[in-house]
Amino acid sequence: MPVQTVALLTAGGLAPCLSSAVGGLIERYTQVAPDVRIIGYQNGYAGLLTGRSIEVTPEVRAGAGLLHRFGGSPIGNSRVKLTNVADCVKRGLVQEGQNPLHVAAEQLTADGVDVLHTIGGDDTNTTAADLAAYLAENDYPLTVVGLPKTIDNDIVPVRQSLGAWTAAEQGAMFARNVLAEHSSNPRMLIIHEVMGRHCGWLTAETARRHHAWVGEQEWLPGIGLDARRWDVHAVFVPELPIDLAGESARLRAVMDEIGCVNIFLSEGAGVAEVVAELEAAGQEVPVDPFGHVQLDKVNPGAWFGKQFAQLLGAEKVMVQKSGYFSRSAAANDEDLALIRTCTEYAVDAALRGESGLVGEDEERGGELRAIEFPRVAGGKAFDASVEWFSELRASVGHT
């Protein structure tokens, strides 16, 4: 049966690909199936549950290329898990006694949707998997095709998530200005906290790009313009244990020599220790609808800042978070190329009636394909043994 109506939704946190992915899908449908009707559900699954959508008009189709220039999402995001019934009821998205999966399926049917494109991270696409399974089990004729969005680059088995390269580039740009603060006070400790709940890829790649930038500049040490003060002195990721005593001794020597220390910290590094301290103090650990610890509220950067400040003899501590800056950027050229490849494949797969998450499948030799939803999961660990990261750690002084 030919595709007549396509729906798009973006969900989860922002990433530098959402606007471009929406634009790419609209452009591809306009190119190969111009008669297909396109709607966008507003604010992700929240809009799907409440029936709030916008029509993609001929004017929007003609100007879809403009979306590649911007960050954010033109149709809006939210964090909604369709299998978390209590949360959906609490937020007024469904009524007591309703199954959100059923409500979503009925809304898709009422809107005449043949294909649903979900653009999001592991939570968005595992929710898409739940929805696809429900639709199949209950004989709803719908194709669900996802696109992998997350700056953490932690979706199993996707090799490279849309937006992650841009986020690393933007985080490194953020660091250039923030690390200039080393000159604002003697014995300055700066912690650059980078997003990454379970995966240290973004922190590692951000540090790599900043370190490379430092190596490309001309310096004038005689007046204090010293590369060592602008460089990375430590990189902490969730995949590697942090030897607080050993690292403090090493970094204390750096502080004594050049008068500052710059740490790149993944927000997921050391979370277990922070949570244990909160629980021991009898405090409630805040979690989101997916059961994840709300990192912005437990504040790992501030915790580490407190620990290291005393051990390094810092006079001033600054914790700066690049996450909201980097995740809201427009996609860079690296990501635009990947987005175009994936959106074109996603539309072609949808027109074939092939469901799945479009990406380079690490478990199939890196082939670009519609990965089966049951195989999709979050929390893919960064391989901290890769050569480039080992070289980076060695060059910034880790033992």
Secondary structure in CASP SS format (residue, H / E / C, confidence):
PFRMAT SS
TARGET T0000
AUTHOR 0000-0000-0000
METHOD secondary structure of the structure
MODEL  1
M C 1.00
P C 1.00
V C 1.00
Q C 1.00
T E 1.00
V E 1.00
A E 1.00
L E 1.00
L E 1.00
T E 1.00
A C 1.00
G C 1.00
G C 1.00
L C 1.00
A C 1.00
P C 1.00
C C 1.00
L H 1.00
S H 1.00
S H 1.00
A H 1.00
V H 1.00
G H 1.00
G H 1.00
L H 1.00
I H 1.00
E H 1.00
R H 1.00
Y H 1.00
T H 1.00
Q H 1.00
V H 1.00
A C 1.00
P C 1.00
D C 1.00
V C 1.00
R E 1.00
I E 1.00
I E 1.00
G E 1.00
Y E 1.00
Q C 1.00
N C 1.00
G C 1.00
Y H 1.00
A H 1.00
G H 1.00
L H 1.00
L H 1.00
T H 1.00
G C 1.00
R C 1.00
S E 1.00
I E 1.00
E E 1.00
V C 1.00
T C 1.00
P H 1.00
E H 1.00
V H 1.00
R H 1.00
A H 1.00
G C 1.00
A H 1.00
G H 1.00
L H 1.00
L H 1.00
H H 1.00
R H 1.00
F C 1.00
G C 1.00
G C 1.00
S C 1.00
P C 1.00
I C 1.00
G C 1.00
N C 1.00
S C 1.00
R C 1.00
V C 1.00
K C 1.00
L C 1.00
T C 1.00
N C 1.00
V H 1.00
A H 1.00
D H 1.00
C H 1.00
V H 1.00
K H 1.00
R C 1.00
G C 1.00
L C 1.00
V C 1.00
Q C 1.00
E C 1.00
G C 1.00
Q C 1.00
N C 1.00
P H 1.00
L H 1.00
H H 1.00
V H 1.00
A H 1.00
A H 1.00
E H 1.00
Q H 1.00
L H 1.00
T H 1.00
A H 1.00
D C 1.00
G C 1.00
V C 1.00
D C 1.00
V E 1.00
L E 1.00
H E 1.00
T E 1.00
I E 1.00
G E 1.00
G C 1.00
D H 1.00
D H 1.00
T H 1.00
N H 1.00
T H 1.00
T H 1.00
A H 1.00
A H 1.00
D H 1.00
L H 1.00
A H 1.00
A H 1.00
Y H 1.00
L H 1.00
A H 1.00
E H 1.00
N C 1.00
D C 1.00
Y C 1.00
P C 1.00
L C 1.00
T E 1.00
V E 1.00
V E 1.00
G E 1.00
L E 1.00
P E 1.00
K E 1.00
T C 1.00
I C 1.00
D C 1.00
N C 1.00
D C 1.00
I C 1.00
V E 1.00
P C 1.00
V E 1.00
R C 1.00
Q C 1.00
S C 1.00
L E 1.00
G C 1.00
A H 1.00
W H 1.00
T H 1.00
A H 1.00
A H 1.00
E H 1.00
Q H 1.00
G H 1.00
A H 1.00
M H 1.00
F H 1.00
A H 1.00
R H 1.00
N H 1.00
V H 1.00
L H 1.00
A H 1.00
E H 1.00
H H 1.00
S H 1.00
S H 1.00
N C 1.00
P C 1.00
R C 1.00
M E 1.00
L E 1.00
I E 1.00
I E 1.00
H E 1.00
E E 1.00
V E 1.00
M C 1.00
G C 1.00
R C 1.00
H C 1.00
C C 1.00
G C 1.00
W H 1.00
L H 1.00
T H 1.00
A H 1.00
E H 1.00
T H 1.00
A H 1.00
R H 1.00
R H 1.00
H H 1.00
H H 1.00
A H 1.00
W H 1.00
V H 1.00
G H 1.00
E H 1.00
Q C 1.00
E C 1.00
W C 1.00
L E 1.00
P H 1.00
G H 1.00
I H 1.00
G C 1.00
L E 1.00
D C 1.00
A H 1.00
R H 1.00
R H 1.00
W H 1.00
D C 1.00
V C 1.00
H C 1.00
A E 1.00
V E 1.00
F E 1.00
V C 1.00
P C 1.00
E C 1.00
L C 1.00
P C 1.00
I C 1.00
D C 1.00
L H 1.00
A H 1.00
G H 1.00
E H 1.00
S H 1.00
A H 1.00
R H 1.00
L H 1.00
R H 1.00
A H 1.00
V H 1.00
M H 1.00
D H 1.00
E H 1.00
I H 1.00
G C 1.00
C E 1.00
V E 1.00
N E 1.00
I E 1.00
F E 1.00
L E 1.00
S E 1.00
E C 1.00
G C 1.00
A C 1.00
G C 1.00
V H 1.00
A H 1.00
E H 1.00
V H 1.00
V H 1.00
A H 1.00
E H 1.00
L H 1.00
E H 1.00
A H 1.00
A C 1.00
G C 1.00
Q C 1.00
E C 1.00
V C 1.00
P C 1.00
V E 1.00
D C 1.00
P C 1.00
F C 1.00
G C 1.00
H C 1.00
V E 1.00
Q C 1.00
L H 1.00
D H 1.00
K H 1.00
V H 1.00
N C 1.00
P H 1.00
G H 1.00
A H 1.00
W H 1.00
F H 1.00
G H 1.00
K H 1.00
Q H 1.00
F H 1.00
A H 1.00
Q H 1.00
L H 1.00
L H 1.00
G C 1.00
A C 1.00
E C 1.00
K E 1.00
V E 1.00
M E 1.00
V E 1.00
Q E 1.00
K E 1.00
S C 1.00
G H 1.00
Y H 1.00
F H 1.00
S H 1.00
R H 1.00
S C 1.00
A C 1.00
A C 1.00
A C 1.00
N C 1.00
D H 1.00
E H 1.00
D H 1.00
L H 1.00
A H 1.00
L H 1.00
I H 1.00
R H 1.00
T H 1.00
C H 1.00
T H 1.00
E H 1.00
Y H 1.00
A H 1.00
V H 1.00
D H 1.00
A H 1.00
A H 1.00
L H 1.00
R H 1.00
G C 1.00
E C 1.00
S C 1.00
G E 1.00
L E 1.00
V E 1.00
G E 1.00
E E 1.00
D E 1.00
E H 1.00
E H 1.00
R H 1.00
G C 1.00
G C 1.00
E E 1.00
L E 1.00
R E 1.00
A E 1.00
I E 1.00
E C 1.00
F H 1.00
P H 1.00
R H 1.00
V C 1.00
A E 1.00
G C 1.00
G C 1.00
K C 1.00
A C 1.00
F C 1.00
D C 1.00
A C 1.00
S C 1.00
V C 1.00
E H 1.00
W H 1.00
F H 1.00
S H 1.00
E H 1.00
L H 1.00
R H 1.00
A H 1.00
S H 1.00
V C 1.00
G C 1.00
H C 1.00
T C 1.00
END
